[in-house]
Amino acid sequence: MCELLNKLEKLGHKKVLSHLDTVVDNFLMLPNGTVRLIDWEYAGMCDPLVDISMCAIYSYYNEEETDRLIEIYLKRTPTTEERYTVYAYMALGGFLWSLWAIYKAFLGEEFGEYTIIMYRYAKTYYKKCMELPNI
């Protein structure tokens, strides 16, 4: 995970206000057709692609669904660097949330399959990052 963090830092992407909790429950669809994003308690200054990554893992997206989400967000085919960035944040997010769930289990709360699903994101998307050419 440190390898991913170091490589992301070297990419030097600008940081913007990011939500970091882009789950479907945090989107309000209003009757007039507009959308509002609520629940900003985890917000921070991050690479804007981190929200795409978090949305993908919170939605349990596979690679094909994630790639489609990236294209919809960017309104174009992503570069290899952009795909790497999203995959790296998916790996890091999966790692974070699997550790969080283990900690919560230690405190008596159980999350069922969530822990292993998040761990699999960490493992799978780390490997995908390593397979991408020259980032």
Biotite code that builds the C-alpha atoms (Angstrom):
import biotite.structure as struc

atoms = struc.array([
    struc.Atom([0.000, 0.000, 0.000], chain_id="A", res_id=1, res_name="MET", atom_name="CA", element="C"),
    struc.Atom([2.932, 2.316, 0.671], chain_id="A", res_id=2, res_name="CYS", atom_name="CA", element="C"),
    struc.Atom([4.113, 1.662, -2.875], chain_id="A", res_id=3, res_name="GLU", atom_name="CA", element="C"),
    struc.Atom([0.752, 2.845, -4.222], chain_id="A", res_id=4, res_name="LEU", atom_name="CA", element="C"),
    struc.Atom([0.766, 5.915, -1.987], chain_id="A", res_id=5, res_name="LEU", atom_name="CA", element="C"),
    struc.Atom([4.279, 6.844, -3.089], chain_id="A", res_id=6, res_name="ASN", atom_name="CA", element="C"),
    struc.Atom([3.464, 6.438, -6.757], chain_id="A", res_id=7, res_name="LYS", atom_name="CA", element="C"),
    struc.Atom([0.267, 8.483, -6.426], chain_id="A", res_id=8, res_name="LEU", atom_name="CA", element="C"),
    struc.Atom([2.199, 11.229, -4.661], chain_id="A", res_id=9, res_name="GLU", atom_name="CA", element="C"),
    struc.Atom([4.760, 11.302, -7.480], chain_id="A", res_id=10, res_name="LYS", atom_name="CA", element="C"),
    struc.Atom([1.974, 11.760, -10.030], chain_id="A", res_id=11, res_name="LEU", atom_name="CA", element="C"),
    struc.Atom([1.378, 15.150, -8.433], chain_id="A", res_id=12, res_name="GLY", atom_name="CA", element="C"),
    struc.Atom([-2.341, 15.406, -9.116], chain_id="A", res_id=13, res_name="HIS", atom_name="CA", element="C"),
    struc.Atom([-3.910, 18.545, -7.730], chain_id="A", res_id=14, res_name="LYS", atom_name="CA", element="C"),
    struc.Atom([-5.995, 18.206, -4.597], chain_id="A", res_id=15, res_name="LYS", atom_name="CA", element="C"),
    struc.Atom([-9.583, 19.418, -4.462], chain_id="A", res_id=16, res_name="VAL", atom_name="CA", element="C"),
    struc.Atom([-12.403, 19.175, -1.938], chain_id="A", res_id=17, res_name="LEU", atom_name="CA", element="C"),
    struc.Atom([-13.481, 15.538, -2.138], chain_id="A", res_id=18, res_name="SER", atom_name="CA", element="C"),
    struc.Atom([-16.486, 13.927, -0.498], chain_id="A", res_id=19, res_name="HIS", atom_name="CA", element="C"),
    struc.Atom([-14.869, 10.522, 0.280], chain_id="A", res_id=20, res_name="LEU", atom_name="CA", element="C"),
    struc.Atom([-18.206, 8.847, 1.122], chain_id="A", res_id=21, res_name="ASP", atom_name="CA", element="C"),
    struc.Atom([-19.901, 8.622, -2.275], chain_id="A", res_id=22, res_name="THR", atom_name="CA", element="C"),
    struc.Atom([-22.491, 5.973, -1.442], chain_id="A", res_id=23, res_name="VAL", atom_name="CA", element="C"),
    struc.Atom([-25.912, 6.047, -3.044], chain_id="A", res_id=24, res_name="VAL", atom_name="CA", element="C"),
    struc.Atom([-27.565, 7.091, 0.246], chain_id="A", res_id=25, res_name="ASP", atom_name="CA", element="C"),
    struc.Atom([-25.635, 10.370, 0.154], chain_id="A", res_id=26, res_name="ASN", atom_name="CA", element="C"),
    struc.Atom([-27.173, 11.499, -3.137], chain_id="A", res_id=27, res_name="PHE", atom_name="CA", element="C"),
    struc.Atom([-30.517, 13.282, -2.930], chain_id="A", res_id=28, res_name="LEU", atom_name="CA", element="C"),
    struc.Atom([-32.539, 13.210, -6.141], chain_id="A", res_id=29, res_name="MET", atom_name="CA", element="C"),
    struc.Atom([-34.840, 16.226, -5.998], chain_id="A", res_id=30, res_name="LEU", atom_name="CA", element="C"),
    struc.Atom([-38.232, 16.462, -7.726], chain_id="A", res_id=31, res_name="PRO", atom_name="CA", element="C"),
    struc.Atom([-36.948, 19.165, -10.101], chain_id="A", res_id=32, res_name="ASN", atom_name="CA", element="C"),
    struc.Atom([-34.295, 16.754, -11.447], chain_id="A", res_id=33, res_name="GLY", atom_name="CA", element="C"),
    struc.Atom([-31.310, 18.202, -9.601], chain_id="A", res_id=34, res_name="THR", atom_name="CA", element="C"),
    struc.Atom([-29.024, 16.167, -7.374], chain_id="A", res_id=35, res_name="VAL", atom_name="CA", element="C"),
    struc.Atom([-27.494, 17.124, -4.039], chain_id="A", res_id=36, res_name="ARG", atom_name="CA", element="C"),
    struc.Atom([-24.605, 15.387, -2.315], chain_id="A", res_id=37, res_name="LEU", atom_name="CA", element="C"),
    struc.Atom([-25.060, 15.290, 1.466], chain_id="A", res_id=38, res_name="ILE", atom_name="CA", element="C"),
    struc.Atom([-23.117, 14.032, 4.510], chain_id="A", res_id=39, res_name="ASP", atom_name="CA", element="C"),
    struc.Atom([-19.753, 15.733, 4.139], chain_id="A", res_id=40, res_name="TRP", atom_name="CA", element="C"),
    struc.Atom([-18.279, 14.558, 7.466], chain_id="A", res_id=41, res_name="GLU", atom_name="CA", element="C"),
    struc.Atom([-15.407, 12.633, 5.824], chain_id="A", res_id=42, res_name="TYR", atom_name="CA", element="C"),
    struc.Atom([-14.596, 15.313, 3.231], chain_id="A", res_id=43, res_name="ALA", atom_name="CA", element="C"),
    struc.Atom([-11.023, 16.393, 2.675], chain_id="A", res_id=44, res_name="GLY", atom_name="CA", element="C"),
    struc.Atom([-8.561, 17.698, 0.124], chain_id="A", res_id=45, res_name="MET", atom_name="CA", element="C"),
    struc.Atom([-7.759, 14.831, -2.247], chain_id="A", res_id=46, res_name="CYS", atom_name="CA", element="C"),
    struc.Atom([-7.290, 13.849, -5.847], chain_id="A", res_id=47, res_name="ASP", atom_name="CA", element="C"),
    struc.Atom([-10.772, 14.187, -7.431], chain_id="A", res_id=48, res_name="PRO", atom_name="CA", element="C"),
    struc.Atom([-10.568, 10.610, -8.756], chain_id="A", res_id=49, res_name="LEU", atom_name="CA", element="C"),
    struc.Atom([-10.712, 9.274, -5.195], chain_id="A", res_id=50, res_name="VAL", atom_name="CA", element="C"),
    struc.Atom([-14.492, 9.835, -5.157], chain_id="A", res_id=51, res_name="ASP", atom_name="CA", element="C"),
    struc.Atom([-14.870, 7.682, -8.280], chain_id="A", res_id=52, res_name="ILE", atom_name="CA", element="C"),
    struc.Atom([-12.824, 4.962, -6.584], chain_id="A", res_id=53, res_name="SER", atom_name="CA", element="C"),
    struc.Atom([-14.851, 5.072, -3.390], chain_id="A", res_id=54, res_name="MET", atom_name="CA", element="C"),
    struc.Atom([-18.122, 5.019, -5.313], chain_id="A", res_id=55, res_name="CYS", atom_name="CA", element="C"),
    struc.Atom([-16.916, 1.899, -7.154], chain_id="A", res_id=56, res_name="ALA", atom_name="CA", element="C"),
    struc.Atom([-15.959, -0.058, -4.046], chain_id="A", res_id=57, res_name="ILE", atom_name="CA", element="C"),
    struc.Atom([-19.020, 1.051, -2.065], chain_id="A", res_id=58, res_name="TYR", atom_name="CA", element="C"),
    struc.Atom([-21.161, -0.140, -4.986], chain_id="A", res_id=59, res_name="SER", atom_name="CA", element="C"),
    struc.Atom([-19.226, -3.430, -5.183], chain_id="A", res_id=60, res_name="TYR", atom_name="CA", element="C"),
    struc.Atom([-18.389, -2.702, -8.831], chain_id="A", res_id=61, res_name="TYR", atom_name="CA", element="C"),
    struc.Atom([-16.280, -5.077, -10.853], chain_id="A", res_id=62, res_name="ASN", atom_name="CA", element="C"),
    struc.Atom([-13.583, -3.882, -13.272], chain_id="A", res_id=63, res_name="GLU", atom_name="CA", element="C"),
    struc.Atom([-15.955, -3.476, -16.216], chain_id="A", res_id=64, res_name="GLU", atom_name="CA", element="C"),
    struc.Atom([-18.438, -1.448, -14.166], chain_id="A", res_id=65, res_name="GLU", atom_name="CA", element="C"),
    struc.Atom([-15.624, 0.643, -12.712], chain_id="A", res_id=66, res_name="THR", atom_name="CA", element="C"),
    struc.Atom([-14.171, 1.373, -16.132], chain_id="A", res_id=67, res_name="ASP", atom_name="CA", element="C"),
    struc.Atom([-17.605, 2.472, -17.342], chain_id="A", res_id=68, res_name="ARG", atom_name="CA", element="C"),
    struc.Atom([-17.989, 4.727, -14.280], chain_id="A", res_id=69, res_name="LEU", atom_name="CA", element="C"),
    struc.Atom([-14.622, 6.358, -15.026], chain_id="A", res_id=70, res_name="ILE", atom_name="CA", element="C"),
    struc.Atom([-15.671, 6.996, -18.631], chain_id="A", res_id=71, res_name="GLU", atom_name="CA", element="C"),
    struc.Atom([-18.984, 8.503, -17.565], chain_id="A", res_id=72, res_name="ILE", atom_name="CA", element="C"),
    struc.Atom([-17.229, 10.761, -15.057], chain_id="A", res_id=73, res_name="TYR", atom_name="CA", element="C"),
    struc.Atom([-14.508, 11.900, -17.455], chain_id="A", res_id=74, res_name="LEU", atom_name="CA", element="C"),
    struc.Atom([-16.812, 11.919, -20.504], chain_id="A", res_id=75, res_name="LYS", atom_name="CA", element="C"),
    struc.Atom([-14.034, 10.161, -22.437], chain_id="A", res_id=76, res_name="ARG", atom_name="CA", element="C"),
    struc.Atom([-11.760, 7.146, -22.353], chain_id="A", res_id=77, res_name="THR", atom_name="CA", element="C"),
    struc.Atom([-9.369, 7.443, -19.382], chain_id="A", res_id=78, res_name="PRO", atom_name="CA", element="C"),
    struc.Atom([-5.634, 7.573, -19.798], chain_id="A", res_id=79, res_name="THR", atom_name="CA", element="C"),
    struc.Atom([-3.560, 4.774, -18.319], chain_id="A", res_id=80, res_name="THR", atom_name="CA", element="C"),
    struc.Atom([-2.525, 7.163, -15.544], chain_id="A", res_id=81, res_name="GLU", atom_name="CA", element="C"),
    struc.Atom([-6.156, 7.965, -14.708], chain_id="A", res_id=82, res_name="GLU", atom_name="CA", element="C"),
    struc.Atom([-7.086, 4.284, -14.694], chain_id="A", res_id=83, res_name="ARG", atom_name="CA", element="C"),
    struc.Atom([-4.063, 3.576, -12.466], chain_id="A", res_id=84, res_name="TYR", atom_name="CA", element="C"),
    struc.Atom([-5.113, 6.368, -10.111], chain_id="A", res_id=85, res_name="THR", atom_name="CA", element="C"),
    struc.Atom([-8.649, 5.038, -9.721], chain_id="A", res_id=86, res_name="VAL", atom_name="CA", element="C"),
    struc.Atom([-7.443, 1.462, -9.263], chain_id="A", res_id=87, res_name="TYR", atom_name="CA", element="C"),
    struc.Atom([-4.829, 2.550, -6.704], chain_id="A", res_id=88, res_name="ALA", atom_name="CA", element="C"),
    struc.Atom([-7.426, 4.414, -4.655], chain_id="A", res_id=89, res_name="TYR", atom_name="CA", element="C"),
    struc.Atom([-9.705, 1.364, -4.871], chain_id="A", res_id=90, res_name="MET", atom_name="CA", element="C"),
    struc.Atom([-6.898, -0.796, -3.467], chain_id="A", res_id=91, res_name="ALA", atom_name="CA", element="C"),
    struc.Atom([-6.145, 1.728, -0.742], chain_id="A", res_id=92, res_name="LEU", atom_name="CA", element="C"),
    struc.Atom([-9.831, 2.186, 0.091], chain_id="A", res_id=93, res_name="GLY", atom_name="CA", element="C"),
    struc.Atom([-10.363, -1.557, 0.257], chain_id="A", res_id=94, res_name="GLY", atom_name="CA", element="C"),
    struc.Atom([-7.378, -1.881, 2.573], chain_id="A", res_id=95, res_name="PHE", atom_name="CA", element="C"),
    struc.Atom([-8.591, 0.948, 4.808], chain_id="A", res_id=96, res_name="LEU", atom_name="CA", element="C"),
    struc.Atom([-12.134, -0.387, 5.110], chain_id="A", res_id=97, res_name="TRP", atom_name="CA", element="C"),
    struc.Atom([-11.026, -3.978, 5.700], chain_id="A", res_id=98, res_name="SER", atom_name="CA", element="C"),
    struc.Atom([-8.815, -2.790, 8.571], chain_id="A", res_id=99, res_name="LEU", atom_name="CA", element="C"),
    struc.Atom([-11.653, -0.612, 9.900], chain_id="A", res_id=100, res_name="TRP", atom_name="CA", element="C"),
    struc.Atom([-14.019, -3.606, 9.869], chain_id="A", res_id=101, res_name="ALA", atom_name="CA", element="C"),
    struc.Atom([-11.455, -5.767, 11.680], chain_id="A", res_id=102, res_name="ILE", atom_name="CA", element="C"),
    struc.Atom([-11.082, -3.071, 14.330], chain_id="A", res_id=103, res_name="TYR", atom_name="CA", element="C"),
    struc.Atom([-14.869, -2.800, 14.694], chain_id="A", res_id=104, res_name="LYS", atom_name="CA", element="C"),
    struc.Atom([-15.104, -6.605, 15.000], chain_id="A", res_id=105, res_name="ALA", atom_name="CA", element="C"),
    struc.Atom([-12.577, -6.428, 17.834], chain_id="A", res_id=106, res_name="PHE", atom_name="CA", element="C"),
    struc.Atom([-15.016, -4.004, 19.527], chain_id="A", res_id=107, res_name="LEU", atom_name="CA", element="C"),
    struc.Atom([-17.907, -6.441, 19.076], chain_id="A", res_id=108, res_name="GLY", atom_name="CA", element="C"),
    struc.Atom([-19.480, -5.208, 15.823], chain_id="A", res_id=109, res_name="GLU", atom_name="CA", element="C"),
    struc.Atom([-19.629, -7.597, 12.900], chain_id="A", res_id=110, res_name="GLU", atom_name="CA", element="C"),
    struc.Atom([-19.909, -6.680, 9.234], chain_id="A", res_id=111, res_name="PHE", atom_name="CA", element="C"),
    struc.Atom([-20.358, -10.095, 7.671], chain_id="A", res_id=112, res_name="GLY", atom_name="CA", element="C"),
    struc.Atom([-18.755, -10.415, 4.259], chain_id="A", res_id=113, res_name="GLU", atom_name="CA", element="C"),
    struc.Atom([-17.908, -6.700, 4.072], chain_id="A", res_id=114, res_name="TYR", atom_name="CA", element="C"),
    struc.Atom([-14.449, -7.228, 5.570], chain_id="A", res_id=115, res_name="THR", atom_name="CA", element="C"),
    struc.Atom([-13.402, -9.835, 3.015], chain_id="A", res_id=116, res_name="ILE", atom_name="CA", element="C"),
    struc.Atom([-14.998, -7.935, 0.122], chain_id="A", res_id=117, res_name="ILE", atom_name="CA", element="C"),
    struc.Atom([-12.974, -4.849, 0.996], chain_id="A", res_id=118, res_name="MET", atom_name="CA", element="C"),
    struc.Atom([-9.814, -6.930, 1.424], chain_id="A", res_id=119, res_name="TYR", atom_name="CA", element="C"),
    struc.Atom([-10.390, -8.416, -2.025], chain_id="A", res_id=120, res_name="ARG", atom_name="CA", element="C"),
    struc.Atom([-10.597, -4.908, -3.482], chain_id="A", res_id=121, res_name="TYR", atom_name="CA", element="C"),
    struc.Atom([-7.241, -4.132, -1.889], chain_id="A", res_id=122, res_name="ALA", atom_name="CA", element="C"),
    struc.Atom([-5.627, -7.275, -3.250], chain_id="A", res_id=123, res_name="LYS", atom_name="CA", element="C"),
    struc.Atom([-7.261, -7.288, -6.695], chain_id="A", res_id=124, res_name="THR", atom_name="CA", element="C"),
    struc.Atom([-6.732, -3.635, -7.542], chain_id="A", res_id=125, res_name="TYR", atom_name="CA", element="C"),
    struc.Atom([-3.172, -3.596, -6.216], chain_id="A", res_id=126, res_name="TYR", atom_name="CA", element="C"),
    struc.Atom([-2.439, -6.373, -8.723], chain_id="A", res_id=127, res_name="LYS", atom_name="CA", element="C"),
    struc.Atom([-4.222, -4.461, -11.488], chain_id="A", res_id=128, res_name="LYS", atom_name="CA", element="C"),
    struc.Atom([-2.065, -1.414, -10.775], chain_id="A", res_id=129, res_name="CYS", atom_name="CA", element="C"),
    struc.Atom([1.072, -3.530, -11.072], chain_id="A", res_id=130, res_name="MET", atom_name="CA", element="C"),
    struc.Atom([-0.131, -4.875, -14.439], chain_id="A", res_id=131, res_name="GLU", atom_name="CA", element="C"),
    struc.Atom([-0.592, -1.435, -16.002], chain_id="A", res_id=132, res_name="LEU", atom_name="CA", element="C"),
    struc.Atom([2.299, -0.269, -18.174], chain_id="A", res_id=133, res_name="PRO", atom_name="CA", element="C"),
    struc.Atom([4.831, 2.335, -16.962], chain_id="A", res_id=134, res_name="ASN", atom_name="CA", element="C"),
    struc.Atom([3.093, 4.652, -14.560], chain_id="A", res_id=135, res_name="ILE", atom_name="CA", element="C"),
])
